[in-house]
Amino acid sequence: MVDCVVVGAGPAGAAAAWALAKAGRRVVVIEGAPWPRSRACGGGIAPVVAQWFDLDLTPARVGTVQQLQLTWKLGDPVDLTLDPRASLWAIDRSKFDDCLIQAAIALGASFQPETRATAATWDGTHWTVTTASGTHTAPYLIVADGPQGDGAAWLNLDPPPARSGLIIEASDPNPSATPTARFDFGTVKNGALWSIPLPDRAQHIICAARFRGSRDRPEQLEAAARSMADHLGLKVLGSPRPLAVRLWDGDRPLHAHQAVLAGDAAGVADPFSGEGVRPALWTGLRAAEAIDAALGGDGAAIARYSQTVADGLGRDMAWAKRLSTLFNSVPKLAYKIGTRRPSVKGYIGKMICGELQYTYVADRAIKRLTSMLGGNLFKA
Ligand SMILES: Cc1cc2nc3c(=O)[nH]c(=O)nc-3n(C[C@H](O)[C@H](O)[C@H](O)COP(=O)(O)OP(=O)(O)OC[C@H]3O[C@@H](n4cnc5c(N)ncnc54)[C@H](O)[C@@H]3O)c2cc1C
């Protein structure tokens, strides 16, 4: 018997397990994949997350990126230089997730890779999680099974739909002395195309994803990613790897009985940029705090978790969604206006690195864009 079962060892589950173990709670993490597993991801993360852990996460870093380039359909470039103290991290996701889970194990967490959870049932006091090799029972449960897991249904919760994307890895025959992350607008309709350099490996990860609309056209995403590789003179390595993400689309209940959802299972990725690792880590840590408090006798802690996520993340994500809606309605105009103003250029860099929230800039950006369109295209 443990205090909590965590399903999924991605950033959300691993962060939750680490925090619970650090608080002296008994925790078991069940992970379906063999470990360490290769996880497709752009691997660009805001350096602010390192401040949330008293751990050395730098072994998972494949370099830092100080230069950003924004483009419209791979042309009309706008260059931004980040403050060196706030450079974007390019991480190896396999190592990053492993770093966190090893830290949790070192604090006493039990870890079971290659063990897929097939069901979880609530008997009024405990959760029982079923796997092919047996069951795990605990009073508390964290479901952190990512964008394509079934776990939310065990709690009768309904996360937002998974959006599709892919990555391609590409080598760089002429690596630049100033590695540059690129964010392109307009090539992928209702979505995004971006590339994160891995400076220590002379490689790039190119990502294409659709964030709105219902039709999946993976061949178009692949064509967009390949066109960016060609444009940058990169050599594509291997085949594209599909992946999904659940973007925030409104505050929802994220708890049931003595269980909570965290990370993509909760649908908390940024609807404007697709960034999901930072919100996964953040919700994993908040989930652990809620369960630690509940185990300590705070009867309202689990119910408060949904509100904590709404207050701490949902407010900002609501602005990200408004910005995304407007940007995708008039992408060319939004790109022109958004990237030409010097103040906006400064904000973009700070937002990407986690130093500034949408809340502080999106209201003004939306008002300016809508007024330039001469109407109330979008109600902020
Ligand atoms: C094209 C694209 C590029 C992206 N690039 C970036 C980026 O550069 N930076 C960024 O911040 N975000 C990026 N994201 C989003 C990011 O990858 C996710 O938001 C993030 O991985 C979510 O973390 P998580 O812990 O919630 O889930 P995951 O990382 O998916 O972890 C969930 C874990 O649960 C396990 N699991 C699933 N089902 C079960 C089960 N039944 N039993 C046991 N284990 C189970 C899985 O094997 C997995 O290990 C990108 C998304 C897309 C689509």
The ligand as an SDF file (V2000), in Angstrom:
LIG
                    3D

 53 58  0  0  0  0  0  0  0  0999 V2000
    4.8310   18.8300  -32.6810 C   0  0  0  0  0  0  0  0  0  0  0  0
    4.9150   19.1020  -31.1790 C   0  0  0  0  0  0  0  0  0  0  0  0
    6.1010   19.6540  -30.6650 C   0  0  0  0  0  0  0  0  0  0  0  0
    6.1800   19.9630  -29.2890 C   0  0  0  0  0  0  0  0  0  0  0  0
    7.3050   20.5940  -28.8430 N   0  0  0  0  0  0  0  0  0  0  0  0
    7.3280   21.0690  -27.5740 C   0  0  0  0  0  0  0  0  0  0  0  0
    8.4200   21.8660  -27.1230 C   0  0  0  0  0  0  0  0  0  0  0  0
    9.3680   22.1690  -27.8710 O   0  0  0  0  0  0  0  0  0  0  0  0
    8.3960   22.3170  -25.8370 N   0  0  0  0  0  0  0  0  0  0  0  0
    7.3410   22.0540  -24.9980 C   0  0  0  0  0  0  0  0  0  0  0  0
    7.3340   22.5360  -23.8530 O   0  0  0  0  0  0  0  0  0  0  0  0
    6.3040   21.2670  -25.3910 N   0  0  0  0  0  0  0  0  0  0  0  0
    6.2750   20.7700  -26.6580 C   0  0  0  0  0  0  0  0  0  0  0  0
    5.2200   19.9870  -27.0570 N   0  0  0  0  0  0  0  0  0  0  0  0
    4.2100   19.5480  -26.0600 C   0  0  0  0  0  0  0  0  0  0  0  0
    4.8130   18.5000  -25.0970 C   0  0  0  0  0  0  0  0  0  0  0  0
    5.4300   17.4650  -25.8210 O   0  0  0  0  0  0  0  0  0  0  0  0
    3.7310   17.8840  -24.1780 C   0  0  0  0  0  0  0  0  0  0  0  0
    2.8260   18.8920  -23.7840 O   0  0  0  0  0  0  0  0  0  0  0  0
    4.3690   17.2440  -22.9260 C   0  0  0  0  0  0  0  0  0  0  0  0
    5.1850   16.1640  -23.2910 O   0  0  0  0  0  0  0  0  0  0  0  0
    3.2950   16.7840  -21.9370 C   0  0  0  0  0  0  0  0  0  0  0  0
    3.9140   16.1340  -20.8310 O   0  0  0  0  0  0  0  0  0  0  0  0
    3.0770   15.0570  -19.9730 P   0  0  0  0  0  0  0  0  0  0  0  0
    3.9230   14.6460  -18.8260 O   0  0  0  0  0  0  0  0  0  0  0  0
    1.7240   15.5770  -19.6990 O   0  0  0  0  0  0  0  0  0  0  0  0
    2.8560   13.8240  -20.9800 O   0  0  0  0  0  0  0  0  0  0  0  0
    3.9140   12.8510  -21.6840 P   0  0  0  0  0  0  0  0  0  0  0  0
    5.2210   13.4850  -21.8330 O   0  0  0  0  0  0  0  0  0  0  0  0
    3.2220   12.3590  -22.9250 O   0  0  0  0  0  0  0  0  0  0  0  0
    4.0630   11.6550  -20.6680 O   0  0  0  0  0  0  0  0  0  0  0  0
    2.9930   10.7590  -20.4390 C   0  0  0  0  0  0  0  0  0  0  0  0
    3.5720    9.3890  -20.1040 C   0  0  0  0  0  0  0  0  0  0  0  0
    2.5050    8.5240  -19.7500 O   0  0  0  0  0  0  0  0  0  0  0  0
    2.7670    7.2310  -20.2740 C   0  0  0  0  0  0  0  0  0  0  0  0
    1.4820    6.5460  -20.3840 N   0  0  0  0  0  0  0  0  0  0  0  0
    0.4580    6.8040  -21.2330 C   0  0  0  0  0  0  0  0  0  0  0  0
   -0.5670    5.9660  -21.0050 N   0  0  0  0  0  0  0  0  0  0  0  0
   -0.1740    5.1720  -19.9590 C   0  0  0  0  0  0  0  0  0  0  0  0
   -0.8020    4.1080  -19.2710 C   0  0  0  0  0  0  0  0  0  0  0  0
   -2.0540    3.6920  -19.5690 N   0  0  0  0  0  0  0  0  0  0  0  0
   -0.1210    3.4840  -18.2900 N   0  0  0  0  0  0  0  0  0  0  0  0
    1.1470    3.8860  -17.9590 C   0  0  0  0  0  0  0  0  0  0  0  0
    1.7860    4.8910  -18.6020 N   0  0  0  0  0  0  0  0  0  0  0  0
    1.1280    5.5280  -19.5790 C   0  0  0  0  0  0  0  0  0  0  0  0
    3.4320    7.5220  -21.6050 C   0  0  0  0  0  0  0  0  0  0  0  0
    4.2080    6.4140  -22.0610 O   0  0  0  0  0  0  0  0  0  0  0  0
    4.2860    8.7350  -21.2720 C   0  0  0  0  0  0  0  0  0  0  0  0
    5.5970    8.3760  -20.8750 O   0  0  0  0  0  0  0  0  0  0  0  0
    5.1000   19.6440  -28.4190 C   0  0  0  0  0  0  0  0  0  0  0  0
    3.9460   19.0390  -28.9260 C   0  0  0  0  0  0  0  0  0  0  0  0
    3.8340   18.7930  -30.3060 C   0  0  0  0  0  0  0  0  0  0  0  0
    2.5790   18.1990  -30.8420 C   0  0  0  0  0  0  0  0  0  0  0  0
  1  2  1  0
  2  3  1  0
  2 52  2  0
  3  4  2  0
  4  5  1  0
  4 50  1  0
  5  6  2  0
  6  7  1  0
  6 13  1  0
  7  8  2  0
  7  9  1  0
  9 10  1  0
 10 11  2  0
 10 12  1  0
 12 13  2  0
 13 14  1  0
 14 15  1  0
 14 50  1  0
 15 16  1  0
 16 17  1  0
 16 18  1  0
 18 19  1  0
 18 20  1  0
 20 21  1  0
 20 22  1  0
 22 23  1  0
 23 24  1  0
 24 25  2  0
 24 26  1  0
 24 27  1  0
 27 28  1  0
 28 29  2  0
 28 30  1  0
 28 31  1  0
 31 32  1  0
 32 33  1  0
 33 34  1  0
 33 48  1  0
 34 35  1  0
 35 36  1  0
 35 46  1  0
 36 37  1  0
 36 45  1  0
 37 38  2  0
 38 39  1  0
 39 40  1  0
 39 45  2  0
 40 41  1  0
 40 42  2  0
 42 43  1  0
 43 44  2  0
 44 45  1  0
 46 47  1  0
 46 48  1  0
 48 49  1  0
 50 51  2  0
 51 52  1  0
 52 53  1  0
M  END
$$$$
